[in-house]
């Protein structure tokens, strides 16, 4: 069984965040944000996150921009120009356009955790992404949201 994890850092302390990753024995954190170095990223900011992951939990880090929405899509959703149903369709089409299923195999993400800023997965592209990847091997992929 392949297990894909997701996590958001908003409303989590660094202690809560890293303890969740350690508890679930995450091997690699996959950053799916457009910008991983923004002011609001706090302890998940770019090179700081790479250092913390390695020092605190011996977790590897990858930033995969192919998995991020476009700035325009994110902006349109935040401004109310696009609702969640439309966002979902556009984002899934974007993953297809970027050939995600041919570039990335779901089995290579076993025990990986997909990171974004949203507190919960319901209205976050990280949930859409792991569900998209799960379709490669539906019977053998489990999704766990760490918050």
WOGIKA-V14293 format. One record per run of one state. SS is the DSSP state (a for helix, b for strand, c for the rest). FROM is the first residue (numbers start at 1). TO is the last residue. If there is no record, write none. Layout:
<<SS/FROM/TO> <SS/FROM/TO>>
This chain:
<<c/1/1> <b/2/8> <c/9/13> <a/14/23> <c/24/27> <b/28/31> <c/32/38> <a/39/44> <c/45/45> <a/46/57> <c/58/59> <b/60/63> <c/64/64> <a/65/67> <c/68/70> <a/71/78> <c/79/83> <a/84/97> <c/98/99> <a/100/103> <c/104/105> <a/106/109> <c/110/111> <b/112/116> <c/117/124> <a/125/134> <c/135/137> <a/138/140> <b/141/145> <c/146/147>>
